[in-house]
């Protein structure tokens, strides 16, 4: 409950820092295969209580929840004083959607291909398929995220 739309980027940086530390540790051990992302995700959960897969789904689900709330907001101008609170709520929702959308794009862009983050490789698809134990489910999750990002393009 300590991750919010306001600090989601810092949480991602924390994950990347820990991934780098884990990769350095794994290199010194020399026993974990380079593509064993299940072990890497387990180590992340053990170190900071969060892994890339959980973070991805947390951002995705919250973004979907906020979009649902946004489309449920009634901004009828005849409401008078209630309009101010609706406008404030709308501003809060769109701000949170904007930040979470950008975070989801960063996660996906930085993780769709293996990239170098310090001394480590981040690969979202491999991490998802390892944790979900299904390439098909990983592909569906990525497809859902891509569709949500497309829906939120107007907040860019």
C-alpha positions, 0 to 999 in steps of 0.5 A: 500500500506504499506505492501510489500514482505519485511515487510509482516511478520511484518504486520502479527505480527501486526495482531496477536497483534491486534487479541490478544488485541481484544480477551482480550477486548471481554473477558471483555465484555462477549457478543460475542460468541467464534466462532463469527469470523465475529465480530472479523474480523470487529473489526480488520478492524475497529482497523487497517484497515485490517483483516485476510481474507483480508491479506490472499487474499492480500498475495495469489493474489500477489503471483499468480501475481508474479508467472505469471510475473516470467513465463513471463520473457525472459532470452535469453542469446543473449540479452546482457545488457538486460540480467542483468536487466532480471537477476535482475528482476528474482532475485527480483521476486524469492526473493519476491515469496520466502517471500510471499510463506513462509508467506502464509505457516505461515498463513495457518499452524498457522490458519488451526487449532485453535492455541493459539496466546497469549490470542487469537485463530486464525482460518483461515477457520472460518474467511474466511467462516464468511467474504465470507459468504460461507463455500464452497468459504472458502474451495476453497480459501484454496484449491487454496492457497494450490495449489499455495504453491505446485507450489512454493515448488522449492523456499523453 
